[in-house]
């Protein structure tokens, strides 16, 4: 593989790469906001291939945006009023860890275990 183009280093990658693109172009598009998923789909490449090429070019990848469900109305206030995470999880029909993650994402300082 040359430094300025995305080459075929494995048989399965050769089958996936339908449009040749320079590494510089790939890096430029990523830095302008394109996602790895979007580049892979647009260029007919695998996610792994695009990611590896970007990393080999020295690109620092952006953190993945984690999708989380919207905070149910009243959940934060119920916790701040003294309900514990287990009670919230049961009342709102979610797992303990999901309720905890939502509270943390909302910036709530969690109480130590066993504290009202």
C-alpha positions in Angstrom: 0.0 0.0 0.0 1.3 3.4 -0.8 1.2 6.4 1.5 -1.2 8.4 -0.7 -3.8 5.9 -1.6 -6.0 3.4 0.0 -4.8 0.1 -1.4 -5.9 -3.6 -1.2 -4.1 -5.3 1.7 -6.5 -8.2 1.9 -8.7 -10.1 -0.5 -12.0 -9.1 1.3 -11.0 -5.5 1.3 -10.3 -5.7 -2.5 -13.9 -6.9 -3.0 -15.3 -4.0 -0.9 -13.3 -1.1 -2.3 -15.4 0.0 -5.3 -14.0 3.6 -5.7 -10.4 4.4 -5.2 -9.7 7.4 -3.0 -6.6 8.9 -1.7 -5.8 8.7 1.9 -5.5 12.5 2.0 -9.0 12.9 0.6 -10.4 10.4 3.1 -8.7 12.3 5.9 -9.9 15.7 4.6 -13.5 14.5 4.4 -13.3 13.0 7.9 -11.9 16.2 9.4 -14.7 18.2 7.7 -17.2 16.2 9.7 -18.0 13.0 7.7 -18.4 10.0 9.9 -16.6 6.7 9.5 -19.9 5.0 8.8 -20.8 7.6 6.2 -17.5 7.4 4.4 -17.6 3.6 4.4 -21.1 3.6 2.9 -20.3 6.4 0.4 -17.1 4.7 -0.8 -18.2 1.1 -0.7 -15.6 0.3 1.9 -15.8 -1.5 5.2 -16.0 0.4 8.4 -12.8 -1.3 9.5 -11.0 -0.3 6.4 -11.9 3.3 6.7 -11.0 3.4 10.4 -7.7 1.7 9.9 -6.7 4.0 7.1 -7.5 7.1 9.2 -5.6 5.7 12.1 -2.6 4.8 9.9 -2.7 8.4 8.6 -2.3 9.7 12.2 -5.9 11.0 12.5 -7.2 11.3 16.1 -10.7 9.9 15.9 -13.6 11.8 17.3 -15.4 10.1 20.2 -18.5 8.2 19.2 -21.7 10.0 20.0 -23.7 7.7 22.2 -27.4 7.8 21.6 -29.4 7.7 24.8 -33.1 7.8 25.2 -34.6 11.1 26.4 -34.9 11.6 30.1 -38.3 10.6 31.3 -40.2 13.5 32.8 -39.8 13.6 36.6 -37.0 11.1 36.9 -34.4 13.6 38.0 -36.7 15.3 40.5 -37.8 11.9 41.9 -34.2 11.0 42.6 -33.4 14.4 44.1 -36.5 14.0 46.3 -35.1 10.9 47.8 -36.1 7.9 45.6 -33.3 5.5 44.9 -32.1 4.3 41.5 -33.8 0.9 41.9 -37.1 2.5 42.7 -36.7 4.8 39.7 -35.8 1.9 37.4 -38.9 0.0 38.4 -41.2 3.0 38.2 -40.0 4.0 34.8 -39.6 0.5 33.3 -35.9 0.5 32.7 -32.8 -1.3 34.1 -30.9 0.0 37.1 -27.9 0.8 34.9 -30.0 2.7 32.3 -31.6 4.8 35.1 -28.1 5.4 36.6 -26.6 6.4 33.2 -29.5 8.9 32.6 -29.0 10.5 36.0 -25.2 10.8 35.4 -25.8 12.2 31.9 -28.1 14.8 33.4 -25.3 15.9 35.7 -26.9 14.6 38.9 -24.4 13.9 41.8 -25.3 10.4 42.9 -25.7 9.7 46.6 -23.6 7.0 48.2 -25.3 3.6 48.6 -27.8 3.4 51.5 -28.1 7.2 51.8 -31.5 8.9 51.6 
